[in-house]
């Protein structure tokens, strides 16, 4: 399985709509749309786990694809370790 980042999604997008869009290119294992922790509102991006062979066709077909007037930004997700919450600021706060 490969993980794909999907950005610039319309705020009306649902997991079912995103799954249908990606299912055309490979077997989708999961779809996760990201919500803001404080407000619970959808943040306009998410992640799709797709079968390895579906990665290249999905990237080619869907990067720039227009969904409800918004051009999607689709690329392979980078594996990142979770931070301790302090962000990338070092040497003290700038505020």
GISULQUI-V636893 format. One record per pair of residues at least 12 apart in sequence whose C-alpha atoms are under 8 Angstrom apart, sorted by the first residue. I is the first residue (numbers start at 1). GAP is how many residues later the second one is. D is the distance in whole Angstrom. If there is no record, write none. Layout:
I:GAP:D ; I:GAP:D
This chain:
1:28:8 ; 1:48:6 ; 1:49:5 ; 1:50:5 ; 1:51:5 ; 2:47:6 ; 2:48:5 ; 2:49:6 ; 2:50:6 ; 2:53:7 ; 2:74:8 ; 3:44:7 ; 3:45:6 ; 3:46:4 ; 3:47:6 ; 3:73:6 ; 3:74:5 ; 4:43:5 ; 4:44:5 ; 4:45:6 ; 4:46:8 ; 4:51:8 ; 4:70:7 ; 4:71:6 ; 4:72:4 ; 4:73:5 ; 5:40:8 ; 5:41:6 ; 5:42:5 ; 5:43:7 ; 5:68:8 ; 5:69:6 ; 5:70:5 ; 5:71:6 ; 5:72:5 ; 6:39:6 ; 6:40:5 ; 6:41:6 ; 6:42:7 ; 6:66:7 ; 6:67:6 ; 6:68:5 ; 6:69:7 ; 7:37:6 ; 7:38:4 ; 7:39:7 ; 7:65:6 ; 7:66:5 ; 7:67:6 ; 8:36:6 ; 8:37:6 ; 8:62:7 ; 8:63:7 ; 8:64:5 ; 8:65:6 ; 9:35:5 ; 9:36:6 ; 9:58:7 ; 9:61:7 ; 9:62:8 ; 9:63:6 ; 10:34:6 ; 10:57:7 ; 10:58:6 ; 10:59:8 ; 10:60:6 ; 11:31:6 ; 11:32:7 ; 11:33:6 ; 14:19:8 ; 15:16:6 ; 15:17:7 ; 15:18:7 ; 18:13:7 ; 19:12:6 ; 19:29:8 ; 22:28:8 ; 22:36:7 ; 25:29:5 ; 25:30:8 ; 25:32:6 ; 25:33:5 ; 26:24:6 ; 26:25:6 ; 26:27:7 ; 26:28:4 ; 26:29:7 ; 26:32:8 ; 27:23:6 ; 27:24:5 ; 27:27:7 ; 28:20:7 ; 28:21:6 ; 28:22:4 ; 28:23:6 ; 29:19:8 ; 29:20:5 ; 29:21:6 ; 29:22:7 ; 30:18:6 ; 30:19:5 ; 30:20:7 ; 31:15:7 ; 31:16:6 ; 31:17:5 ; 31:18:7 ; 32:14:5 ; 32:15:5 ; 32:16:6 ; 33:12:6 ; 33:13:4 ; 33:14:6 ; 34:12:5 ; 47:30:8 ; 55:21:8 ; 59:15:6 ; 59:16:6 ; 59:17:8 ; 62:12:6 ; 63:12:7
